[in-house]
Amino acid sequence: MVTMYKLTKELRRRLKEPIGTLIRGSFNETTKKFKEIVEREKPPRIISVGDTVSKNLVRNHVFPQLSIVDNKVMRRSIQPIPLAADETIFVKNPPGTITEEALTAIRESLKSNRRVKIVVEGEEDLLTLIAVLYAPEDSFVVYGQPYKGVVVVKVTKEKKAEVAKILKAMENISKS
């Protein structure tokens, strides 16, 4: 496993803030609002990052083309959630890092027209950045903001540049 990026203390604080639009409310409220946005904007791709967000979208008939999960909620292990997928990919991605394996899985998944579920051994949080970087423009990347709601990142040239800047600020390491 090759680690490409490692989170710094400064970035850890910065990334606690949403990198997209925060939709506040309960799971049902946020999913309903998100569904309205999807119906209005018709994004080319929906990518969900996180077990709870992925589960709630599917329960409300919003089916992400890519779901990135780690079988944990608030750092506690849970039963794997059933998500229909054409393909399931397993990757290693330790907390606070982005591995080459995870980056490649996301990039390749977003090139295909298949519904993909990536199951992460470790932590999936930072993979939101990679999803934004490689998703087609106008796609939505959705992740949970604990105790607040969900964050919807509309992928734009500007958002991709912002994410690239964050990645550049991370500690860039390569080791097995």
ROKEGU-607562 format. One line per 3 residues: number of its first residue (from 1); their letters; for each residue x, y, z of N, C-alpha, C. Coordinates in nm, 4 decimals, padded with zeros to 6 digits. Layout:
% residues N
NUM> A> X/Y/Z/X/Y/Z/X/Y/Z; ...
END
This chain:
% residues 176
1> MVT> 00.0845/-00.1184/00.0000/00.0000/00.0000/00.0000/00.0886/00.1241/00.0000; 00.0648/00.2112/-00.0954/00.1410/00.3344/-00.1055/00.0544/00.4497/-00.0560; 00.1031/00.5196/00.0454/00.0335/00.6371/00.0964/00.0806/00.7575/00.0180
4> MYK> -00.0139/00.8303/-00.0382/00.0215/00.9464/-00.1189/00.0113/01.0763/-00.0400; -00.0932/01.0888/00.0420/-00.1171/01.2126/00.1151/-00.1462/01.1824/00.2609; -00.0968/01.2693/00.3482/-00.1229/01.2560/00.4907/-00.1729/01.3902/00.5417
7> LTK> -00.2777/01.3852/00.6228/-00.3396/01.5050/00.6765/-00.2473/01.5730/00.7774; -00.2359/01.7050/00.7676/-00.1586/01.7817/00.8655/-00.2542/01.8350/00.9727; -00.1990/01.8773/01.0854/-00.2824/01.9312/01.1942/-00.3597/02.0548/01.1485
10> ELR> -00.2936/02.1400/01.0716/-00.3594/02.2625/01.0240/-00.4792/02.2283/00.9349; -00.4590/02.1332/00.8446/-00.5683/02.0957/00.7542/-00.6792/02.0227/00.8284; -00.6467/01.9463/00.9303/-00.7491/01.8746/01.0077/-00.8523/01.9743/01.0599
13> RRL> -00.8052/02.0871/01.1123/-00.8975/02.1904/01.1618/-00.9790/02.2489/01.0468; -00.9115/02.2802/00.9373/-00.9788/02.3425/00.8226/-01.0865/02.2509/00.7635; -01.0571/02.1215/00.7565/-01.1502/02.0278/00.6925/-01.2685/01.9892/00.7810
16> KEP> -01.2720/02.0383/00.9031/-01.3909/02.0171/00.9861/-01.5064/02.1031/00.9344; -01.4719/02.2074/00.8602/-01.5730/02.2935/00.7979/-01.6172/02.2309/00.6654; -01.7458/02.2431/00.6316/-01.7941/02.1849/00.5050/-01.7230/02.2446/00.3838
19> IGT> -01.6949/02.1597/00.2838/-01.6353/02.2120/00.1601/-01.7427/02.2347/00.0532; -01.8677/02.2186/00.0937/-01.9802/02.2414/00.0037/-02.0925/02.3094/00.0801; -02.2153/02.2867/00.0357/-02.3329/02.3461/00.0986/-02.3866/02.2523/00.2053
22> LIR> -02.3974/02.3023/00.3280/-02.4509/02.2237/00.4380/-02.6025/02.2308/00.4360; -02.6658/02.1137/00.4311/-02.8112/02.1048/00.4441/-02.8369/02.0550/00.5857; -02.8932/02.1414/00.6675/-02.9164/02.1068/00.8076/-03.0479/02.0317/00.8247
25> GSF> -03.0484/01.9421/00.9246/-03.1729/01.8752/00.9581/-03.1531/01.7273/00.9844; -03.2658/01.6601/01.0050/-03.2656/01.5156/01.0291/-03.2335/01.4431/00.8988; -03.2111/01.3124/00.9095/-03.1834/01.2330/00.7892/-03.2946/01.2498/00.6868
28> NET> -03.4204/01.2426/00.7334/-03.5333/01.2540/00.6400/-03.5405/01.3922/00.5767; -03.5184/01.4959/00.6577/-03.5244/01.6327/00.6046/-03.4130/01.6574/00.5026; -03.2926/01.6168/00.5373/-03.1801/01.6439/00.4473/-03.1916/01.5641/00.3188
31> TKK> -03.2385/01.4401/00.3299/-03.2523/01.3573/00.2092/-03.3607/01.4137/00.1187; -03.4699/01.4612/00.1787/-03.5785/01.5197/00.0993/-03.5278/01.6445/00.0249; -03.4554/01.7309/00.0965/-03.4019/01.8520/00.0328/-03.3023/01.8166/-00.0773
34> FKE> -03.2166/01.7169/-00.0490/-03.1187/01.6762/-00.1499/-03.1893/01.6216/-00.2735; -03.2915/01.5415/-00.2520/-03.3671/01.4836/-00.3634/-03.4267/01.5943/-00.4522; -03.4753/01.7009/-00.3895/-03.5304/01.8146/-00.4650/-03.4212/01.8809/-00.5499
37> IVE> -03.3018/01.8947/-00.4925/-03.1896/01.9550/-00.5665/-03.1517/01.8658/-00.6850; -03.1479/01.7345/-00.6622/-03.1141/01.6394/-00.7694/-03.2164/01.6482/-00.8820; -03.3457/01.6523/-00.8463/-03.4505/01.6592/-00.9488/-03.4406/01.7889/-01.0288
40> REK> -03.4027/01.8961/-00.9618/-03.3918/02.0263/-01.0285/-03.2668/02.0345/-01.1165; -03.1526/01.9871/-01.0652/-03.0252/02.0068/-01.1364/-02.9800/01.8883/-01.2206; -03.0346/01.7710/-01.1961/-03.0030/01.6500/-01.2724/-02.8516/01.6308/-01.2930
43> PPR> -02.7785/01.6074/-01.1831/-02.6322/01.5916/-01.1953/-02.5965/01.4661/-01.2740; -02.4833/01.4702/-01.3474/-02.4431/01.3525/-01.4239/-02.4033/01.2354/-01.3333; -02.3544/01.2637/-01.2140/-02.3146/01.1600/-01.1179/-02.3495/01.2058/-00.9776
46> IIS> -02.3833/01.1088/-00.8948/-02.3978/01.1323/-00.7514/-02.3005/01.0371/-00.6841; -02.2170/01.0935/-00.5980/-02.1187/01.0147/-00.5242/-02.1479/01.0354/-00.3765; -02.1661/00.9265/-00.3030/-02.1886/00.9382/-00.1589/-02.0654/00.8878/-00.0862
49> VGD> -02.0273/00.9614/00.0174/-01.9120/00.9237/00.0986/-01.9610/00.9107/00.2424; -01.9579/00.7879/00.2929/-02.0031/00.7631/00.4290/-02.1185/00.6659/00.4324; -02.1205/00.5846/00.5359/-02.2209/00.4795/00.5479/-02.3612/00.5335/00.5691
52> TVS> -02.3772/00.6272/00.6622/-02.5105/00.6780/00.6939/-02.5697/00.7522/00.5749; -02.4924/00.8388/00.5127/-02.5408/00.9139/00.3958/-02.5799/00.8174/00.2843; -02.4937/00.7207/00.2571/-02.5218/00.6243/00.1494/-02.6502/00.5481/00.1777
55> KNL> -02.6654/00.5008/00.3009/-02.7848/00.4250/00.3398/-02.9102/00.5110/00.3263; -02.9049/00.6348/00.3753/-03.0227/00.7204/00.3701/-03.0614/00.7591/00.2289; -02.9646/00.7799/00.1425/-02.9974/00.8109/00.0029/-03.0709/00.6938/-00.0612
58> VRN> -03.0149/00.5739/-00.0453/-03.0759/00.4555/-00.1070/-03.2160/00.4301/-00.0501; -03.2312/00.4456/00.0807/-03.3638/00.4272/00.1433/-03.4671/00.5234/00.0856; -03.4198/00.6379/00.0377/-03.5093/00.7392/-00.0182/-03.5036/00.7435/-00.1707
61> HVF> -03.4611/00.6335/-00.2297/-03.4634/00.6137/-00.3750/-03.3742/00.7106/-00.4525; -03.2630/00.7482/-00.3914/-03.1582/00.8215/-00.4619/-03.0409/00.7247/-00.4662; -03.0001/00.6867/-00.5870/-02.9009/00.5806/-00.6015/-02.7688/00.6356/-00.6553
64> PQL> -02.6708/00.6526/-00.5664/-02.5404/00.7030/-00.6109/-02.4745/00.6079/-00.7118; -02.4028/00.6663/-00.8073/-02.3255/00.5838/-00.9006/-02.2016/00.5297/-00.8310; -02.1545/00.6037/-00.7305/-02.0401/00.5594/-00.6519/-02.0704/00.5847/-00.5055
67> SIV> -02.0579/00.4795/-00.4254/-02.0717/00.4914/-00.2799/-01.9394/00.4489/-00.2183; -01.8882/00.5321/-00.1282/-01.7622/00.5022/-00.0594/-01.7950/00.4870/00.0884; -01.7749/00.3669/00.1408/-01.8123/00.3362/00.2790/-01.6968/00.2663/00.3505
70> DNK> -01.7025/00.2672/00.4839/-01.6001/00.1965/00.5616/-01.6602/00.1046/00.6683; -01.7922/00.0823/00.6599/-01.8637/-00.0020/00.7563/-01.8457/00.0488/00.8988; -01.8436/00.1817/00.9107/-01.8354/00.2461/01.0422/-01.9255/00.3688/01.0417
73> VMR> -01.9784/00.4000/01.1597/-02.0521/00.5235/01.1802/-01.9944/00.5867/01.3058; -01.9482/00.7091/01.2936/-01.8849/00.7797/01.4059/-01.7719/00.6952/01.4653; -01.6928/00.6353/01.3773/-01.5752/00.5553/01.4124/-01.6081/00.4202/01.4772
76> RSI> -01.7362/00.3851/01.4859/-01.7758/00.2565/01.5432/-01.8188/00.1626/01.4317; -01.7729/00.0382/01.4392/-01.8069/-00.0617/01.3374/-01.9566/-00.0896/01.3380; -02.0105/-00.1086/01.2164/-02.1520/-00.1424/01.1993/-02.1617/-00.2609/01.1043
79> QPI> -02.2805/-00.3189/01.0977/-02.3076/-00.4211/00.9972/-02.2967/-00.3529/00.8610; -02.2326/-00.4162/00.7640/-02.2269/-00.3546/00.6305/-02.3679/-00.3256/00.5787; -02.3843/-00.2077/00.5219/-02.5158/-00.1706/00.4708/-02.5337/-00.2270/00.3304
82> PLA> -02.6538/-00.2769/00.3025/-02.6768/-00.3323/00.1689/-02.6923/-00.2196/00.0663; -02.6001/-00.2136/-00.0254/-02.6058/-00.1159/-00.1344/-02.5929/-00.1926/-00.2644; -02.6909/-00.1764/-00.3506/-02.6838/-00.2435/-00.4804/-02.5692/-00.1837/-00.5608
85> ADE> -02.4868/-00.2710/-00.6144/-02.3739/-00.2246/-00.6951/-02.3427/-00.3293/-00.8010; -02.2950/-00.2817/-00.9159/-02.2500/-00.3730/-01.0207/-02.1142/-00.4305/-00.9839; -02.0413/-00.3539/-00.9012/-01.9069/-00.3952/-00.8639/-01.8753/-00.3425/-00.7244
88> TIF> -01.8086/-00.4242/-00.6446/-01.7612/-00.3824/-00.5125/-01.6097/-00.3933/-00.5128; -01.5449/-00.2849/-00.4719/-01.3985/-00.2795/-00.4680/-01.3565/-00.2576/-00.3232; -01.2593/-00.3344/-00.2782/-01.2072/-00.3206/-00.1427/-01.0708/-00.2531/-00.1490
91> VKN> -01.0518/-00.1481/-00.0670/-00.9249/-00.0764/-00.0643/-00.8825/-00.0529/00.0805; -00.7536/-00.0300/00.0984/-00.7006/00.0097/00.2286/-00.6731/00.1596/00.2242; -00.7141/00.2272/00.3303/-00.6904/00.3711/00.3402/-00.6903/00.4092/00.4882
94> PPG> -00.5722/00.4055/00.5525/-00.5657/00.4354/00.6958/-00.6211/00.5745/00.7290; -00.6693/00.5939/00.8519/-00.7201/00.7255/00.8931/-00.6178/00.8361/00.8671; -00.6689/00.9496/00.8215/-00.5833/01.0659/00.8000/-00.4955/01.0593/00.6768
97> TIT> -00.5227/00.9629/00.5881/-00.4402/00.9487/00.4679/-00.5271/00.9317/00.3438; -00.4598/00.9413/00.2314/-00.5197/00.9028/00.1025/-00.4160/00.8130/00.0361; -00.4537/00.6889/00.0120/-00.3609/00.5951/-00.0515/-00.3791/00.5963/-00.2020
100> EEA> -00.2737/00.5547/-00.2698/-00.2794/00.5437/-00.4156/-00.3881/00.4443/-00.4562; -00.4009/00.3369/-00.3808/-00.5013/00.2338/-00.4084/-00.6426/00.2932/-00.4059; -00.6736/00.3742/-00.3051/-00.8065/00.4349/-00.2934/-00.8279/00.5382/-00.4042
103> LTA> -00.7271/00.6207/-00.4287/-00.7359/00.7216/-00.5335/-00.7640/00.6559/-00.6689; -00.6899/00.5521/-00.6999/-00.7066/00.4830/-00.8283/-00.8453/00.4202/-00.8393; -00.8936/00.3602/-00.7320/-01.0267/00.2971/-00.7339/-01.1353/00.4006/-00.7622
106> IRE> -01.1244/00.5168/-00.7003/-01.2240/00.6226/-00.7220/-01.2150/00.6747/-00.8649; -01.0947/00.7060/-00.9088/-01.0756/00.7599/-01.0445/-01.1310/00.6635/-01.1496; -01.0967/00.5362/-01.1371/-01.1423/00.4373/-01.2366/-01.2932/00.4149/-01.2281
109> SLK> -01.3481/00.4152/-01.1076/-01.4927/00.3967/-01.0907/-01.5706/00.5085/-01.1569; -01.5182/00.6297/-01.1472/-01.5879/00.7438/-01.2052/-01.5779/00.7478/-01.3574; -01.4866/00.6708/-01.4141/-01.4758/00.6611/-01.5605/-01.5785/00.5638/-01.6173
112> SNR> -01.6268/00.4724/-01.5344/-01.7178/00.3690/-01.5847/-01.8633/00.4124/-01.5697; -01.9513/00.3402/-01.6356/-02.0949/00.3660/-01.6223/-02.1599/00.2680/-01.5255; -02.0775/00.1953/-01.4534/-02.1269/00.0956/-01.3594/-02.1515/00.1598/-01.2231
115> RVK> -02.2450/00.1011/-01.1489/-02.2688/00.1435/-01.0110/-02.1662/00.0710/-00.9245; -02.0829/00.1479/-00.8543/-01.9703/00.0904/-00.7802/-01.9818/00.1245/-00.6318; -01.9475/00.0268/-00.5512/-01.9348/00.0483/-00.4067/-01.7893/00.0222/-00.3711
118> IVV> -01.7251/00.1219/-00.3095/-01.5890/00.1051/-00.2612/-01.5964/00.0891/-00.1098; -01.5440/-00.0237/-00.0615/-01.5418/-00.0509/00.0819/-01.3994/-00.0273/00.1300; -01.3855/00.0641/00.2225/-01.2550/00.1064/00.2706/-01.2224/00.0368/00.4021
121> EGE> -01.1045/-00.0221/00.4056/-01.0519/-00.0701/00.5327/-00.9688/00.0459/00.5858; -01.0176/00.1085/00.6906/-00.9535/00.2284/00.7438/-01.0568/00.3375/00.7563; -01.0401/00.4441/00.6779/-01.1299/00.5593/00.6883/-01.1534/00.6209/00.5512
124> EDL> -01.2793/00.6575/00.5266/-01.3142/00.7102/00.3954/-01.3263/00.8620/00.3884; -01.3226/00.9318/00.5012/-01.3531/01.0753/00.5046/-01.2775/01.1586/00.4007; -01.1466/01.1453/00.3965/-01.0664/01.2285/00.3060/-01.0873/01.1928/00.1590
127> LTL> -01.1474/01.0795/00.1336/-01.1692/01.0387/-00.0052/-01.2733/01.1260/-00.0746; -01.3460/01.2043/00.0042/-01.4353/01.3055/-00.0530/-01.3561/01.3963/-00.1470; -01.2363/01.4332/-00.1057/-01.1530/01.5222/-00.1872/-01.1223/01.4598/-00.3226
130> IAV> -01.0901/01.3318/-00.3220/-01.0559/01.2616/-00.4461/-01.1802/01.2487/-00.5347; -01.2949/01.2236/-00.4730/-01.4196/01.2145/-00.5499/-01.4485/01.3469/-00.6201; -01.4308/01.4577/-00.5499/-01.4531/01.5897/-00.6116/-01.3528/01.6129/-00.7244
133> LYA> -01.2286/01.5764/-00.7014/-01.1241/01.5986/-00.8002/-01.1522/01.5249/-00.9316; -01.2040/01.4021/-00.9230/-01.2201/01.3198/-01.0439/-01.3631/01.3092/-01.0973; -01.4604/01.3593/-01.0251/-01.5995/01.3520/-01.0737/-01.6202/01.4487/-01.1897
136> PED> -01.7098/01.4121/-01.2799/-01.7414/01.5060/-01.3889/-01.8028/01.6346/-01.3322; -01.7799/01.7449/-01.4012/-01.8391/01.8714/-01.3569/-01.9906/01.8584/-01.3478; -02.0464/01.9319/-01.2523/-02.1895/01.9352/-01.2208/-02.2373/01.8116/-01.1448
139> SFV> -02.1464/01.7187/-01.1143/-02.1816/01.6045/-01.0295/-02.1977/01.6536/-00.8861; -02.2607/01.5708/-00.8032/-02.2744/01.6002/-00.6605/-02.1978/01.4964/-00.5809; -02.1160/01.5436/-00.4887/-02.0509/01.4574/-00.3911/-02.1171/01.4910/-00.2580
142> VYG> -02.1713/01.3891/-00.1909/-02.2488/01.4102/-00.0684/-02.1825/01.3361/00.0466; -02.1680/01.4049/00.1593/-02.1135/01.3401/00.2784/-02.1816/01.3968/00.4024; -02.1700/01.3261/00.5125/-02.2342/01.3686/00.6361/-02.1504/01.4685/00.7141
145> QPY> -02.2173/01.5585/00.7815/-02.1534/01.6521/00.8744/-02.2139/01.6184/01.0112; -02.1383/01.5454/01.0954/-02.1939/01.4931/01.2202/-02.2720/01.5958/01.3021; -02.3899/01.5531/01.3429/-02.4822/01.6301/01.4276/-02.5377/01.7555/01.3608
148> KGV> -02.5125/01.7725/01.2330/-02.5612/01.8925/01.1646/-02.6477/01.8607/01.0437; -02.6037/01.7650/00.9603/-02.6775/01.7350/00.8392/-02.5873/01.6727/00.7351; -02.6124/01.7071/00.6085/-02.5284/01.6567/00.5002/-02.4701/01.7742/00.4227
151> VVV> -02.3555/01.7470/00.3624/-02.2886/01.8480/00.2799/-02.2969/01.8021/00.1351; -02.3412/01.8933/00.0490/-02.3485/01.8660/-00.0937/-02.2424/01.9518/-00.1623; -02.1509/01.8845/-00.2309/-02.0480/01.9549/-00.3059/-02.0845/01.9436/-00.4536
154> KVT> -02.1162/02.0574/-00.5140/-02.1391/02.0576/-00.6589/-02.0016/02.0724/-00.7231; -01.9672/01.9781/-00.8082/-01.8347/01.9760/-00.8694/-01.8284/02.0804/-00.9810; -01.7363/02.1748/-00.9629/-01.7125/02.2800/-01.0611/-01.5608/02.2912/-01.0816
157> KEK> -01.5210/02.3677/-01.1808/-01.3774/02.3922/-01.2014/-01.3172/02.4544/-01.0755; -01.3912/02.5492/-01.0165/-01.3434/02.6173/-00.8964/-01.3293/02.5212/-00.7789; -01.4257/02.4321/-00.7628/-01.4223/02.3366/-00.6521/-01.3075/02.2380/-00.6720
160> KAE> -01.2848/02.1957/-00.7956/-01.1718/02.1068/-00.8247/-01.0395/02.1761/-00.7904; -01.0284/02.3057/-00.8237/-00.9068/02.3819/-00.7935/-00.8884/02.3951/-00.6419; -00.9970/02.4179/-00.5696/-00.9911/02.4284/-00.4234/-00.9416/02.2968/-00.3625
163> VAK> -00.9942/02.1857/-00.4120/-00.9541/02.0538/-00.3620/-00.8074/02.0252/-00.3972; -00.7671/02.0606/-00.5177/-00.6271/02.0397/-00.5578/-00.5339/02.1180/-00.4662; -00.5749/02.2377/-00.4269/-00.4954/02.3210/-00.3365/-00.4856/02.2539/-00.1981
166> ILK> -00.5949/02.1960/-00.1507/-00.5943/02.1243/-00.0222/-00.4992/02.0050/-00.0301; -00.5088/01.9287/-00.1383/-00.4215/01.8126/-00.1549/-00.2749/01.8551/-00.1591; -00.2485/01.9666/-00.2244/-00.1113/02.0162/-00.2335/-00.0582/02.0556/-00.0954
169> AME> -00.1488/02.1020/-00.0074/-00.1099/02.1432/00.1279/-00.0909/02.0234/00.2214; -00.1404/01.9054/00.1795/-00.1228/01.7864/00.2619/00.0232/01.7408/00.2532; 00.0628/01.6645/00.3521/00.1975/01.6088/00.3515/00.2006/01.5025/00.2431
172> NIS> 00.2822/01.5235/00.1424/00.2895/01.4295/00.0300/00.3991/01.3287/00.0593; 00.3578/01.2061/00.0823/00.4535/01.1019/00.1157/00.4288/00.9810/00.0273; 00.5300/00.9054/00.0077/00.5164/00.7803/-00.0667/00.5982/00.6749/00.0052
175> KS> 00.5262/00.5815/00.0668/00.5958/00.4719/00.1343/00.5074/00.3483/00.1309; 00.5668/00.2347/00.1434/00.4892/00.1109/00.1414/00.4474/00.0773/00.2815
END
